[in-house]
Amino acid sequence: MLNEIDSLRQNISRLITLLDRYRQQWREVTQQLAQTQATLAEAHLTLEQTRSERDALARKIEEAQAQLNAILTQLPPALPTAPHAHSSQ
């Protein structure tokens, strides 16, 4: 009977040790998850900022193209060019 009690005590001690180890691992994994979520949130913010900047640049490019087209329509048509007389014969 004493051997069974001692064996039970050892098993309980091992279980407590394992439980403590798993709790520590759980805390570490939870902390890593929180850090990863924070990094992901930063990445999303950076992505949104980049998209906003891209959209603003696209609008500026469209405006510049419209202005350039307006200027080009005001230019006189190109004059026909006279063939140059090259006497290479």
PDB file of N, CA, C and O in Angstrom, chain B, residues numbered from 101:
ATOM      1  N   MET B 101       0.819  -1.187   0.000  1.00  0.00           N
ATOM      2  CA  MET B 101       0.000   0.000   0.000  1.00  0.00           C
ATOM      3  C   MET B 101       0.868   1.257   0.000  1.00  0.00           C
ATOM      4  O   MET B 101       0.558   2.245  -0.666  1.00  0.00           O
ATOM      5  N   LEU B 102       1.945   1.198   0.750  1.00  0.00           N
ATOM      6  CA  LEU B 102       2.855   2.334   0.813  1.00  0.00           C
ATOM      7  C   LEU B 102       3.493   2.587  -0.556  1.00  0.00           C
ATOM      8  O   LEU B 102       3.679   3.737  -0.953  1.00  0.00           O
ATOM      9  N   ASN B 103       3.822   1.525  -1.269  1.00  0.00           N
ATOM     10  CA  ASN B 103       4.398   1.656  -2.612  1.00  0.00           C
ATOM     11  C   ASN B 103       3.404   2.307  -3.576  1.00  0.00           C
ATOM     12  O   ASN B 103       3.786   3.120  -4.419  1.00  0.00           O
ATOM     13  N   GLU B 104       2.135   1.944  -3.443  1.00  0.00           N
ATOM     14  CA  GLU B 104       1.111   2.524  -4.322  1.00  0.00           C
ATOM     15  C   GLU B 104       0.941   4.007  -4.046  1.00  0.00           C
ATOM     16  O   GLU B 104       0.778   4.808  -4.967  1.00  0.00           O
ATOM     17  N   ILE B 105       0.979   4.364  -2.783  1.00  0.00           N
ATOM     18  CA  ILE B 105       0.855   5.783  -2.417  1.00  0.00           C
ATOM     19  C   ILE B 105       2.062   6.559  -2.929  1.00  0.00           C
ATOM     20  O   ILE B 105       1.914   7.663  -3.452  1.00  0.00           O
ATOM     21  N   ASP B 106       3.252   5.989  -2.782  1.00  0.00           N
ATOM     22  CA  ASP B 106       4.463   6.650  -3.271  1.00  0.00           C
ATOM     23  C   ASP B 106       4.424   6.784  -4.787  1.00  0.00           C
ATOM     24  O   ASP B 106       4.809   7.820  -5.330  1.00  0.00           O
ATOM     25  N   SER B 107       3.965   5.751  -5.466  1.00  0.00           N
ATOM     26  CA  SER B 107       3.841   5.796  -6.923  1.00  0.00           C
ATOM     27  C   SER B 107       2.828   6.867  -7.344  1.00  0.00           C
ATOM     28  O   SER B 107       3.060   7.609  -8.298  1.00  0.00           O
ATOM     29  N   LEU B 108       1.734   6.935  -6.641  1.00  0.00           N
ATOM     30  CA  LEU B 108       0.717   7.950  -6.914  1.00  0.00           C
ATOM     31  C   LEU B 108       1.282   9.349  -6.679  1.00  0.00           C
ATOM     32  O   LEU B 108       1.046  10.254  -7.478  1.00  0.00           O
ATOM     33  N   ARG B 109       2.017   9.529  -5.602  1.00  0.00           N
ATOM     34  CA  ARG B 109       2.644  10.823  -5.313  1.00  0.00           C
ATOM     35  C   ARG B 109       3.601  11.235  -6.427  1.00  0.00           C
ATOM     36  O   ARG B 109       3.618  12.397  -6.834  1.00  0.00           O
ATOM     37  N   GLN B 110       4.396  10.289  -6.919  1.00  0.00           N
ATOM     38  CA  GLN B 110       5.328  10.575  -8.008  1.00  0.00           C
ATOM     39  C   GLN B 110       4.581  10.955  -9.289  1.00  0.00           C
ATOM     40  O   GLN B 110       4.965  11.888  -9.993  1.00  0.00           O
ATOM     41  N   ASN B 111       3.526  10.228  -9.570  1.00  0.00           N
ATOM     42  CA  ASN B 111       2.729  10.540 -10.767  1.00  0.00           C
ATOM     43  C   ASN B 111       2.091  11.920 -10.669  1.00  0.00           C
ATOM     44  O   ASN B 111       2.062  12.673 -11.642  1.00  0.00           O
ATOM     45  N   ILE B 112       1.584  12.240  -9.489  1.00  0.00           N
ATOM     46  CA  ILE B 112       0.996  13.573  -9.278  1.00  0.00           C
ATOM     47  C   ILE B 112       2.066  14.645  -9.425  1.00  0.00           C
ATOM     48  O   ILE B 112       1.816  15.699 -10.010  1.00  0.00           O
ATOM     49  N   SER B 113       3.239  14.386  -8.905  1.00  0.00           N
ATOM     50  CA  SER B 113       4.346  15.338  -9.013  1.00  0.00           C
ATOM     51  C   SER B 113       4.720  15.557 -10.481  1.00  0.00           C
ATOM     52  O   SER B 113       4.950  16.689 -10.907  1.00  0.00           O
ATOM     53  N   ARG B 114       4.777  14.467 -11.249  1.00  0.00           N
ATOM     54  CA  ARG B 114       5.075  14.591 -12.688  1.00  0.00           C
ATOM     55  C   ARG B 114       3.979  15.370 -13.406  1.00  0.00           C
ATOM     56  O   ARG B 114       4.271  16.197 -14.271  1.00  0.00           O
ATOM     57  N   LEU B 115       2.726  15.114 -13.055  1.00  0.00           N
ATOM     58  CA  LEU B 115       1.614  15.840 -13.674  1.00  0.00           C
ATOM     59  C   LEU B 115       1.679  17.330 -13.372  1.00  0.00           C
ATOM     60  O   LEU B 115       1.435  18.163 -14.245  1.00  0.00           O
ATOM     61  N   ILE B 116       2.012  17.659 -12.120  1.00  0.00           N
ATOM     62  CA  ILE B 116       2.143  19.073 -11.736  1.00  0.00           C
ATOM     63  C   ILE B 116       3.279  19.729 -12.521  1.00  0.00           C
ATOM     64  O   ILE B 116       3.145  20.860 -12.989  1.00  0.00           O
ATOM     65  N   THR B 117       4.388  19.019 -12.662  1.00  0.00           N
ATOM     66  CA  THR B 117       5.520  19.543 -13.437  1.00  0.00           C
ATOM     67  C   THR B 117       5.118  19.771 -14.887  1.00  0.00           C
ATOM     68  O   THR B 117       5.420  20.814 -15.467  1.00  0.00           O
ATOM     69  N   LEU B 118       4.434  18.789 -15.470  1.00  0.00           N
ATOM     70  CA  LEU B 118       3.975  18.929 -16.848  1.00  0.00           C
ATOM     71  C   LEU B 118       2.984  20.087 -16.988  1.00  0.00           C
ATOM     72  O   LEU B 118       3.054  20.862 -17.941  1.00  0.00           O
ATOM     73  N   LEU B 119       2.079  20.194 -16.045  1.00  0.00           N
ATOM     74  CA  LEU B 119       1.094  21.269 -16.074  1.00  0.00           C
ATOM     75  C   LEU B 119       1.783  22.634 -15.999  1.00  0.00           C
ATOM     76  O   LEU B 119       1.418  23.557 -16.727  1.00  0.00           O
ATOM     77  N   ASP B 120       2.768  22.759 -15.128  1.00  0.00           N
ATOM     78  CA  ASP B 120       3.513  24.020 -15.032  1.00  0.00           C
ATOM     79  C   ASP B 120       4.216  24.338 -16.346  1.00  0.00           C
ATOM     80  O   ASP B 120       4.210  25.482 -16.799  1.00  0.00           O
ATOM     81  N   ARG B 121       4.821  23.324 -16.953  1.00  0.00           N
ATOM     82  CA  ARG B 121       5.509  23.512 -18.232  1.00  0.00           C
ATOM     83  C   ARG B 121       4.516  23.951 -19.319  1.00  0.00           C
ATOM     84  O   ARG B 121       4.796  24.872 -20.087  1.00  0.00           O
ATOM     85  N   TYR B 122       3.367  23.290 -19.375  1.00  0.00           N
ATOM     86  CA  TYR B 122       2.367  23.643 -20.386  1.00  0.00           C
ATOM     87  C   TYR B 122       1.800  25.038 -20.161  1.00  0.00           C
ATOM     88  O   TYR B 122       1.531  25.767 -21.116  1.00  0.00           O
ATOM     89  N   ARG B 123       1.620  25.407 -18.897  1.00  0.00           N
ATOM     90  CA  ARG B 123       1.148  26.768 -18.603  1.00  0.00           C
ATOM     91  C   ARG B 123       2.155  27.808 -19.078  1.00  0.00           C
ATOM     92  O   ARG B 123       1.770  28.825 -19.655  1.00  0.00           O
ATOM     93  N   GLN B 124       3.439  27.562 -18.840  1.00  0.00           N
ATOM     94  CA  GLN B 124       4.479  28.487 -19.301  1.00  0.00           C
ATOM     95  C   GLN B 124       4.491  28.562 -20.833  1.00  0.00           C
ATOM     96  O   GLN B 124       4.584  29.648 -21.405  1.00  0.00           O
ATOM     97  N   GLN B 125       4.398  27.417 -21.481  1.00  0.00           N
ATOM     98  CA  GLN B 125       4.358  27.406 -22.940  1.00  0.00           C
ATOM     99  C   GLN B 125       3.125  28.143 -23.450  1.00  0.00           C
ATOM    100  O   GLN B 125       3.195  28.853 -24.454  1.00  0.00           O
ATOM    101  N   TRP B 126       2.005  27.977 -22.766  1.00  0.00           N
ATOM    102  CA  TRP B 126       0.772  28.668 -23.148  1.00  0.00           C
ATOM    103  C   TRP B 126       0.967  30.179 -23.052  1.00  0.00           C
ATOM    104  O   TRP B 126       0.558  30.915 -23.950  1.00  0.00           O
ATOM    105  N   ARG B 127       1.592  30.646 -21.965  1.00  0.00           N
ATOM    106  CA  ARG B 127       1.859  32.082 -21.815  1.00  0.00           C
ATOM    107  C   ARG B 127       2.765  32.578 -22.934  1.00  0.00           C
ATOM    108  O   ARG B 127       2.530  33.649 -23.495  1.00  0.00           O
ATOM    109  N   GLU B 128       3.798  31.809 -23.261  1.00  0.00           N
ATOM    110  CA  GLU B 128       4.722  32.215 -24.321  1.00  0.00           C
ATOM    111  C   GLU B 128       4.017  32.275 -25.669  1.00  0.00           C
ATOM    112  O   GLU B 128       4.207  33.223 -26.431  1.00  0.00           O
ATOM    113  N   VAL B 129       3.211  31.273 -25.961  1.00  0.00           N
ATOM    114  CA  VAL B 129       2.489  31.252 -27.238  1.00  0.00           C
ATOM    115  C   VAL B 129       1.484  32.402 -27.299  1.00  0.00           C
ATOM    116  O   VAL B 129       1.322  33.035 -28.342  1.00  0.00           O
ATOM    117  N   THR B 130       0.818  32.666 -26.194  1.00  0.00           N
ATOM    118  CA  THR B 130      -0.136  33.777 -26.141  1.00  0.00           C
ATOM    119  C   THR B 130       0.568  35.107 -26.373  1.00  0.00           C
ATOM    120  O   THR B 130       0.049  35.981 -27.068  1.00  0.00           O
ATOM    121  N   GLN B 131       1.753  35.255 -25.786  1.00  0.00           N
ATOM    122  CA  GLN B 131       2.525  36.481 -25.978  1.00  0.00           C
ATOM    123  C   GLN B 131       2.978  36.606 -27.436  1.00  0.00           C
ATOM    124  O   GLN B 131       2.906  37.688 -28.018  1.00  0.00           O
ATOM    125  N   GLN B 132       3.438  35.517 -28.014  1.00  0.00           N
ATOM    126  CA  GLN B 132       3.851  35.542 -29.420  1.00  0.00           C
ATOM    127  C   GLN B 132       2.671  35.884 -30.321  1.00  0.00           C
ATOM    128  O   GLN B 132       2.819  36.631 -31.289  1.00  0.00           O
ATOM    129  N   LEU B 133       1.515  35.345 -30.006  1.00  0.00           N
ATOM    130  CA  LEU B 133       0.320  35.646 -30.783  1.00  0.00           C
ATOM    131  C   LEU B 133      -0.017  37.132 -30.710  1.00  0.00           C
ATOM    132  O   LEU B 133      -0.345  37.751 -31.722  1.00  0.00           O
ATOM    133  N   ALA B 134       0.064  37.694 -29.521  1.00  0.00           N
ATOM    134  CA  ALA B 134      -0.210  39.123 -29.350  1.00  0.00           C
ATOM    135  C   ALA B 134       0.780  39.961 -30.158  1.00  0.00           C
ATOM    136  O   ALA B 134       0.395  40.943 -30.792  1.00  0.00           O
ATOM    137  N   GLN B 135       2.048  39.571 -30.134  1.00  0.00           N
ATOM    138  CA  GLN B 135       3.057  40.296 -30.906  1.00  0.00           C
ATOM    139  C   GLN B 135       2.790  40.169 -32.400  1.00  0.00           C
ATOM    140  O   GLN B 135       2.927  41.137 -33.148  1.00  0.00           O
ATOM    141  N   THR B 136       2.413  38.984 -32.826  1.00  0.00           N
ATOM    142  CA  THR B 136       2.118  38.763 -34.238  1.00  0.00           C
ATOM    143  C   THR B 136       0.895  39.574 -34.662  1.00  0.00           C
ATOM    144  O   THR B 136       0.871  40.134 -35.758  1.00  0.00           O
ATOM    145  N   GLN B 137      -0.107  39.637 -33.809  1.00  0.00           N
ATOM    146  CA  GLN B 137      -1.296  40.429 -34.126  1.00  0.00           C
ATOM    147  C   GLN B 137      -0.953  41.912 -34.204  1.00  0.00           C
ATOM    148  O   GLN B 137      -1.487  42.623 -35.055  1.00  0.00           O
ATOM    149  N   ALA B 138      -0.077  42.386 -33.335  1.00  0.00           N
ATOM    150  CA  ALA B 138       0.348  43.787 -33.387  1.00  0.00           C
ATOM    151  C   ALA B 138       1.119  44.062 -34.673  1.00  0.00           C
ATOM    152  O   ALA B 138       0.929  45.100 -35.307  1.00  0.00           O
ATOM    153  N   THR B 139       1.985  43.135 -35.053  1.00  0.00           N
ATOM    154  CA  THR B 139       2.732  43.286 -36.303  1.00  0.00           C
ATOM    155  C   THR B 139       1.785  43.285 -37.500  1.00  0.00           C
ATOM    156  O   THR B 139       1.960  44.061 -38.439  1.00  0.00           O
ATOM    157  N   LEU B 140       0.797  42.423 -37.459  1.00  0.00           N
ATOM    158  CA  LEU B 140      -0.196  42.362 -38.532  1.00  0.00           C
ATOM    159  C   LEU B 140      -0.982  43.667 -38.618  1.00  0.00           C
ATOM    160  O   LEU B 140      -1.238  44.170 -39.712  1.00  0.00           O
ATOM    161  N   ALA B 141      -1.361  44.210 -37.475  1.00  0.00           N
ATOM    162  CA  ALA B 141      -2.092  45.482 -37.461  1.00  0.00           C
ATOM    163  C   ALA B 141      -1.240  46.598 -38.063  1.00  0.00           C
ATOM    164  O   ALA B 141      -1.746  47.429 -38.819  1.00  0.00           O
ATOM    165  N   GLU B 142       0.046  46.618 -37.731  1.00  0.00           N
ATOM    166  CA  GLU B 142       0.954  47.611 -38.310  1.00  0.00           C
ATOM    167  C   GLU B 142       1.061  47.426 -39.819  1.00  0.00           C
ATOM    168  O   GLU B 142       1.079  48.401 -40.571  1.00  0.00           O
ATOM    169  N   ALA B 143       1.132  46.177 -40.257  1.00  0.00           N
ATOM    170  CA  ALA B 143       1.228  45.899 -41.688  1.00  0.00           C
ATOM    171  C   ALA B 143      -0.037  46.356 -42.416  1.00  0.00           C
ATOM    172  O   ALA B 143       0.034  46.907 -43.514  1.00  0.00           O
ATOM    173  N   HIS B 144      -1.188  46.123 -41.798  1.00  0.00           N
ATOM    174  CA  HIS B 144      -2.445  46.576 -42.403  1.00  0.00           C
ATOM    175  C   HIS B 144      -2.480  48.096 -42.504  1.00  0.00           C
ATOM    176  O   HIS B 144      -2.915  48.646 -43.516  1.00  0.00           O
ATOM    177  N   LEU B 145      -2.023  48.770 -41.460  1.00  0.00           N
ATOM    178  CA  LEU B 145      -1.985  50.229 -41.468  1.00  0.00           C
ATOM    179  C   LEU B 145      -1.057  50.724 -42.573  1.00  0.00           C
ATOM    180  O   LEU B 145      -1.407  51.637 -43.321  1.00  0.00           O
ATOM    181  N   THR B 146       0.117  50.125 -42.674  1.00  0.00           N
ATOM    182  CA  THR B 146       1.067  50.506 -43.721  1.00  0.00           C
ATOM    183  C   THR B 146       0.472  50.258 -45.102  1.00  0.00           C
ATOM    184  O   THR B 146       0.625  51.080 -46.006  1.00  0.00           O
ATOM    185  N   LEU B 147      -0.204  49.132 -45.261  1.00  0.00           N
ATOM    186  CA  LEU B 147      -0.852  48.820 -46.536  1.00  0.00           C
ATOM    187  C   LEU B 147      -1.900  49.864 -46.891  1.00  0.00           C
ATOM    188  O   LEU B 147      -1.957  50.320 -48.033  1.00  0.00           O
ATOM    189  N   GLU B 148      -2.721  50.242 -45.935  1.00  0.00           N
ATOM    190  CA  GLU B 148      -3.757  51.250 -46.195  1.00  0.00           C
ATOM    191  C   GLU B 148      -3.138  52.603 -46.537  1.00  0.00           C
ATOM    192  O   GLU B 148      -3.626  53.307 -47.421  1.00  0.00           O
ATOM    193  N   GLN B 149      -2.064  52.965 -45.835  1.00  0.00           N
ATOM    194  CA  GLN B 149      -1.381  54.223 -46.138  1.00  0.00           C
ATOM    195  C   GLN B 149      -0.794  54.190 -47.549  1.00  0.00           C
ATOM    196  O   GLN B 149      -0.883  55.166 -48.294  1.00  0.00           O
ATOM    197  N   THR B 150      -0.195  53.054 -47.901  1.00  0.00           N
ATOM    198  CA  THR B 150       0.396  52.908 -49.231  1.00  0.00           C
ATOM    199  C   THR B 150      -0.681  52.977 -50.301  1.00  0.00           C
ATOM    200  O   THR B 150      -0.488  53.619 -51.334  1.00  0.00           O
ATOM    201  N   ARG B 151      -1.808  52.327 -50.068  1.00  0.00           N
ATOM    202  CA  ARG B 151      -2.916  52.383 -51.031  1.00  0.00           C
ATOM    203  C   ARG B 151      -3.430  53.809 -51.181  1.00  0.00           C
ATOM    204  O   ARG B 151      -3.723  54.257 -52.290  1.00  0.00           O
ATOM    205  N   SER B 152      -3.536  54.514 -50.071  1.00  0.00           N
ATOM    206  CA  SER B 152      -4.003  55.896 -50.111  1.00  0.00           C
ATOM    207  C   SER B 152      -3.034  56.765 -50.914  1.00  0.00           C
ATOM    208  O   SER B 152      -3.452  57.582 -51.734  1.00  0.00           O
ATOM    209  N   GLU B 153      -1.744  56.579 -50.670  1.00  0.00           N
ATOM    210  CA  GLU B 153      -0.731  57.337 -51.424  1.00  0.00           C
ATOM    211  C   GLU B 153      -0.783  56.978 -52.903  1.00  0.00           C
ATOM    212  O   GLU B 153      -0.677  57.855 -53.760  1.00  0.00           O
ATOM    213  N   ARG B 154      -0.948  55.685 -53.208  1.00  0.00           N
ATOM    214  CA  ARG B 154      -1.044  55.253 -54.601  1.00  0.00           C
ATOM    215  C   ARG B 154      -2.249  55.896 -55.282  1.00  0.00           C
ATOM    216  O   ARG B 154      -2.143  56.385 -56.407  1.00  0.00           O
ATOM    217  N   ASP B 155      -3.383  55.894 -54.604  1.00  0.00           N
ATOM    218  CA  ASP B 155      -4.588  56.484 -55.180  1.00  0.00           C
ATOM    219  C   ASP B 155      -4.418  57.981 -55.410  1.00  0.00           C
ATOM    220  O   ASP B 155      -4.863  58.513 -56.428  1.00  0.00           O
ATOM    221  N   ALA B 156      -3.774  58.658 -54.463  1.00  0.00           N
ATOM    222  CA  ALA B 156      -3.523  60.097 -54.623  1.00  0.00           C
ATOM    223  C   ALA B 156      -2.606  60.348 -55.813  1.00  0.00           C
ATOM    224  O   ALA B 156      -2.838  61.274 -56.591  1.00  0.00           O
ATOM    225  N   LEU B 157      -1.570  59.531 -55.959  1.00  0.00           N
ATOM    226  CA  LEU B 157      -0.665  59.690 -57.104  1.00  0.00           C
ATOM    227  C   LEU B 157      -1.382  59.387 -58.412  1.00  0.00           C
ATOM    228  O   LEU B 157      -1.146  60.065 -59.412  1.00  0.00           O
ATOM    229  N   ALA B 158      -2.245  58.393 -58.424  1.00  0.00           N
ATOM    230  CA  ALA B 158      -3.002  58.057 -59.635  1.00  0.00           C
ATOM    231  C   ALA B 158      -3.896  59.231 -60.032  1.00  0.00           C
ATOM    232  O   ALA B 158      -4.017  59.552 -61.215  1.00  0.00           O
ATOM    233  N   ARG B 159      -4.526  59.875 -59.032  1.00  0.00           N
ATOM    234  CA  ARG B 159      -5.355  61.051 -59.344  1.00  0.00           C
ATOM    235  C   ARG B 159      -4.503  62.178 -59.909  1.00  0.00           C
ATOM    236  O   ARG B 159      -4.908  62.839 -60.866  1.00  0.00           O
ATOM    237  N   LYS B 160      -3.328  62.406 -59.331  1.00  0.00           N
ATOM    238  CA  LYS B 160      -2.445  63.460 -59.845  1.00  0.00           C
ATOM    239  C   LYS B 160      -2.006  63.155 -61.271  1.00  0.00           C
ATOM    240  O   LYS B 160      -1.936  64.056 -62.107  1.00  0.00           O
ATOM    241  N   ILE B 161      -1.711  61.891 -61.550  1.00  0.00           N
ATOM    242  CA  ILE B 161      -1.304  61.502 -62.908  1.00  0.00           C
ATOM    243  C   ILE B 161      -2.454  61.733 -63.878  1.00  0.00           C
ATOM    244  O   ILE B 161      -2.242  62.241 -64.979  1.00  0.00           O
ATOM    245  N   GLU B 162      -3.669  61.366 -63.484  1.00  0.00           N
ATOM    246  CA  GLU B 162      -4.830  61.575 -64.351  1.00  0.00           C
ATOM    247  C   GLU B 162      -5.049  63.063 -64.609  1.00  0.00           C
ATOM    248  O   GLU B 162      -5.355  63.463 -65.732  1.00  0.00           O
ATOM    249  N   GLU B 163      -4.893  63.878 -63.571  1.00  0.00           N
ATOM    250  CA  GLU B 163      -5.040  65.327 -63.731  1.00  0.00           C
ATOM    251  C   GLU B 163      -3.972  65.881 -64.664  1.00  0.00           C
ATOM    252  O   GLU B 163      -4.261  66.715 -65.523  1.00  0.00           O
ATOM    253  N   ALA B 164      -2.747  65.420 -64.496  1.00  0.00           N
ATOM    254  CA  ALA B 164      -1.657  65.887 -65.352  1.00  0.00           C
ATOM    255  C   ALA B 164      -1.888  65.459 -66.799  1.00  0.00           C
ATOM    256  O   ALA B 164      -1.618  66.229 -67.720  1.00  0.00           O
ATOM    257  N   GLN B 165      -2.382  64.246 -67.008  1.00  0.00           N
ATOM    258  CA  GLN B 165      -2.676  63.793 -68.362  1.00  0.00           C
ATOM    259  C   GLN B 165      -3.780  64.635 -68.992  1.00  0.00           C
ATOM    260  O   GLN B 165      -3.708  64.979 -70.172  1.00  0.00           O
ATOM    261  N   ALA B 166      -4.804  64.966 -68.201  1.00  0.00           N
ATOM    262  CA  ALA B 166      -5.891  65.804 -68.719  1.00  0.00           C
ATOM    263  C   ALA B 166      -5.362  67.182 -69.087  1.00  0.00           C
ATOM    264  O   ALA B 166      -5.720  67.726 -70.132  1.00  0.00           O
ATOM    265  N   GLN B 167      -4.517  67.749 -68.242  1.00  0.00           N
ATOM    266  CA  GLN B 167      -3.935  69.061 -68.531  1.00  0.00           C
ATOM    267  C   GLN B 167      -3.056  68.993 -69.772  1.00  0.00           C
ATOM    268  O   GLN B 167      -3.101  69.893 -70.610  1.00  0.00           O
ATOM    269  N   LEU B 168      -2.270  67.954 -69.896  1.00  0.00           N
ATOM    270  CA  LEU B 168      -1.403  67.789 -71.059  1.00  0.00           C
ATOM    271  C   LEU B 168      -2.234  67.645 -72.326  1.00  0.00           C
ATOM    272  O   LEU B 168      -1.907  68.241 -73.352  1.00  0.00           O
ATOM    273  N   ASN B 169      -3.299  66.863 -72.267  1.00  0.00           N
ATOM    274  CA  ASN B 169      -4.170  66.711 -73.435  1.00  0.00           C
ATOM    275  C   ASN B 169      -4.821  68.038 -73.806  1.00  0.00           C
ATOM    276  O   ASN B 169      -4.966  68.346 -74.989  1.00  0.00           O
ATOM    277  N   ALA B 170      -5.219  68.838 -72.796  1.00  0.00           N
ATOM    278  CA  ALA B 170      -5.808  70.147 -73.073  1.00  0.00           C
ATOM    279  C   ALA B 170      -4.792  71.053 -73.758  1.00  0.00           C
ATOM    280  O   ALA B 170      -5.133  71.787 -74.685  1.00  0.00           O
ATOM    281  N   ILE B 171      -3.552  71.001 -73.305  1.00  0.00           N
ATOM    282  CA  ILE B 171      -2.495  71.813 -73.933  1.00  0.00           C
ATOM    283  C   ILE B 171      -2.246  71.339 -75.358  1.00  0.00           C
ATOM    284  O   ILE B 171      -2.103  72.151 -76.272  1.00  0.00           O
ATOM    285  N   LEU B 172      -2.194  70.026 -75.545  1.00  0.00           N
ATOM    286  CA  LEU B 172      -1.918  69.483 -76.878  1.00  0.00           C
ATOM    287  C   LEU B 172      -3.021  69.837 -77.871  1.00  0.00           C
ATOM    288  O   LEU B 172      -2.736  70.042 -79.051  1.00  0.00           O
ATOM    289  N   THR B 173      -4.253  69.913 -77.427  1.00  0.00           N
ATOM    290  CA  THR B 173      -5.344  70.259 -78.347  1.00  0.00           C
ATOM    291  C   THR B 173      -5.287  71.730 -78.737  1.00  0.00           C
ATOM    292  O   THR B 173      -5.858  72.114 -79.758  1.00  0.00           O
ATOM    293  N   GLN B 174      -4.618  72.553 -77.956  1.00  0.00           N
ATOM    294  CA  GLN B 174      -4.497  73.981 -78.275  1.00  0.00           C
ATOM    295  C   GLN B 174      -3.330  74.271 -79.208  1.00  0.00           C
ATOM    296  O   GLN B 174      -3.240  75.368 -79.760  1.00  0.00           O
ATOM    297  N   LEU B 175      -2.450  73.321 -79.389  1.00  0.00           N
ATOM    298  CA  LEU B 175      -1.303  73.537 -80.269  1.00  0.00           C
ATOM    299  C   LEU B 175      -1.760  73.492 -81.724  1.00  0.00           C
ATOM    300  O   LEU B 175      -2.672  72.745 -82.078  1.00  0.00           O
ATOM    301  N   PRO B 176      -1.113  74.304 -82.563  1.00  0.00           N
ATOM    302  CA  PRO B 176      -1.470  74.247 -83.984  1.00  0.00           C
ATOM    303  C   PRO B 176      -1.031  72.900 -84.558  1.00  0.00           C
ATOM    304  O   PRO B 176      -0.117  72.251 -84.049  1.00  0.00           O
ATOM    305  N   PRO B 177      -1.721  72.497 -85.647  1.00  0.00           N
ATOM    306  CA  PRO B 177      -1.316  71.227 -86.249  1.00  0.00           C
ATOM    307  C   PRO B 177       0.115  71.325 -86.770  1.00  0.00           C
ATOM    308  O   PRO B 177       0.591  72.412 -87.099  1.00  0.00           O
ATOM    309  N   ALA B 178       0.764  70.236 -86.839  1.00  0.00           N
ATOM    310  CA  ALA B 178       2.149  70.209 -87.319  1.00  0.00           C
ATOM    311  C   ALA B 178       2.172  70.552 -88.798  1.00  0.00           C
ATOM    312  O   ALA B 178       1.324  70.107 -89.571  1.00  0.00           O
ATOM    313  N   LEU B 179       3.146  71.339 -89.170  1.00  0.00           N
ATOM    314  CA  LEU B 179       3.324  71.690 -90.584  1.00  0.00           C
ATOM    315  C   LEU B 179       3.977  70.525 -91.309  1.00  0.00           C
ATOM    316  O   LEU B 179       4.843  69.844 -90.759  1.00  0.00           O
ATOM    317  N   PRO B 180       3.558  70.303 -92.540  1.00  0.00           N
ATOM    318  CA  PRO B 180       4.223  69.234 -93.295  1.00  0.00           C
ATOM    319  C   PRO B 180       5.689  69.619 -93.500  1.00  0.00           C
ATOM    320  O   PRO B 180       6.008  70.778 -93.769  1.00  0.00           O
ATOM    321  N   THR B 181       6.528  68.680 -93.376  1.00  0.00           N
ATOM    322  CA  THR B 181       7.961  68.959 -93.537  1.00  0.00           C
ATOM    323  C   THR B 181       8.338  68.720 -94.984  1.00  0.00           C
ATOM    324  O   THR B 181       7.915  67.743 -95.601  1.00  0.00           O
ATOM    325  N   ALA B 182       9.139  69.627 -95.513  1.00  0.00           N
ATOM    326  CA  ALA B 182       9.624  69.490 -96.886  1.00  0.00           C
ATOM    327  C   ALA B 182      10.754  68.484 -96.896  1.00  0.00           C
ATOM    328  O   ALA B 182      11.593  68.475 -95.995  1.00  0.00           O
ATOM    329  N   PRO B 183      10.778  67.647 -97.900  1.00  0.00           N
ATOM    330  CA  PRO B 183      11.881  66.686 -97.966  1.00  0.00           C
ATOM    331  C   PRO B 183      13.195  67.433 -98.139  1.00  0.00           C
ATOM    332  O   PRO B 183      13.281  68.387 -98.913  1.00  0.00           O
ATOM    333  N   HIS B 184      14.170  67.013 -97.447  1.00  0.00           N
ATOM    334  CA  HIS B 184      15.492  67.642 -97.550  1.00  0.00           C
ATOM    335  C   HIS B 184      16.162  67.134 -98.812  1.00  0.00           C
ATOM    336  O   HIS B 184      16.116  65.949 -99.142  1.00  0.00           O
ATOM    337  N   ALA B 185      16.764  68.044 -99.480  1.00  0.00           N
ATOM    338  CA  ALA B 185      17.465  67.684-100.710  1.00  0.00           C
ATOM    339  C   ALA B 185      18.866  67.210-100.342  1.00  0.00           C
ATOM    340  O   ALA B 185      19.773  68.010-100.111  1.00  0.00           O
ATOM    341  N   HIS B 186      19.012  65.938-100.294  1.00  0.00           N
ATOM    342  CA  HIS B 186      20.310  65.343-100.043  1.00  0.00           C
ATOM    343  C   HIS B 186      20.797  64.765-101.354  1.00  0.00           C
ATOM    344  O   HIS B 186      20.228  63.810-101.882  1.00  0.00           O
ATOM    345  N   SER B 187      21.814  65.335-101.849  1.00  0.00           N
ATOM    346  CA  SER B 187      22.362  64.794-103.099  1.00  0.00           C
ATOM    347  C   SER B 187      23.547  63.921-102.761  1.00  0.00           C
ATOM    348  O   SER B 187      24.694  64.367-102.718  1.00  0.00           O
ATOM    349  N   SER B 188      23.237  62.690-102.529  1.00  0.00           N
ATOM    350  CA  SER B 188      24.294  61.757-102.225  1.00  0.00           C
ATOM    351  C   SER B 188      24.681  60.955-103.455  1.00  0.00           C
ATOM    352  O   SER B 188      25.428  59.981-103.353  1.00  0.00           O
ATOM    353  N   GLN B 189      24.184  61.352-104.606  1.00  0.00           N
ATOM    354  CA  GLN B 189      24.525  60.624-105.839  1.00  0.00           C
ATOM    355  C   GLN B 189      25.652  61.257-106.531  1.00  0.00           C
ATOM    356  O   GLN B 189      26.075  60.782-107.585  1.00  0.00           O
TER     357      GLN B 189
END
